[in-house]
Amino acid sequence: MKKIIFPKSLKKGDKIALISPAGAVEEAQLEKGISMIKAKGFEPVIGEHLYTKFSNGYNYAGTEKERLKDINWALNDTDISAIWASRGGYGCQHLVQHLKLKQFTEKPKWYIGYSDNTVIQSYLLKNGFASIHGQTIKTSSFGVTDESYDLLFDVLKGKTPKYNIPSNQFNKQGTVEGELVGGNLALIYALLGTKYSFDFKDKILFIEDIGENYYALDRMIMSLELAGVFKKIKGLIIGGMTNMGDEKDNKNYEESFDDFAYKLISERVSKYKFPVVFSFPNGHIKDNRPLIIGGSIKMKVDNKVKIEF
């Protein structure tokens, strides 16, 4: 198995590039996150098009060329020690065919983000590099937990996470070790059949999502099944499922963990023997604790759940 490279830990004074590879952001939305980066002793470096706006059926943070320029700068500038996405949204698929890693391979750096950034993280893992599936900068203005960011900075400084979380009624017990892949379900689904898709063989898969109709959620899970993903993986972790279905009919619409969404997923994977964890605190939720995509994890699902890298 190919050895996955973890970027070097950051030290005080190191530079973190801030970029917007997908949706547009307002300066006010990033103020708290930028202040936090400075307070932790790091130097935020603003990408040229961090606040650019380009409307073309969606409010992008610049044209494809502008967003590509920023991400390739951040990946390959040897003065930069980490890259933090301002937000997700949509647009990373535009960039993935044109990413350059020449200098990056000489000085790998942590890429931080989630949601649409799953595309970039899948690309990095295909090339042998781990990344951090965690809070974006924009979400710091939305009342997310301080612990979400504290734990993320711990990873940047070289401390690997360990989690003990409560059991969930839909969990399937078991113990497994393997490499963690995944991220946002909609993007995992969108990459199926392309050369940028995750390699699922003997992996532990993590999924999360937001704002999907229940039938659309089932369609994506069904597509993973038809693609043979569930026959390949060794374990499954399901994070936040929020704003699912119809707001008028779903009493759990604002909740981080939607029981009906979990029921649908549980029914689809019940015939497989791998252990399954529901309600892991990562995703489009306020308590979004970091996971290392490409990291090797030990997962024990019993009366309690233990996951450690």
Secondary structure by P-SEA (a helix, b strand, c coil): ccbbbbcccccccbbbbbbbcccccccccaaaaaaaaaaabbbbbbcccccbbbbccccccccaaaaaaaaaaaaccccccbbbbcccccccccccccccccccccbbbbbbbcccaaaaaaaaaaabbbbbcccccccccccccaaaaaaaaaaaabbbbbbbbbbcccbbbbbbbbbbbbccaaaaaaacccccccccccbbbbbbbccccaaaaaaaaaaaaaacccccccbbbbccccccccccccccccccccaaaaaaaaaaaccccbbbbcccccccccbbbbbbccbbbbbbbccbbbbcc
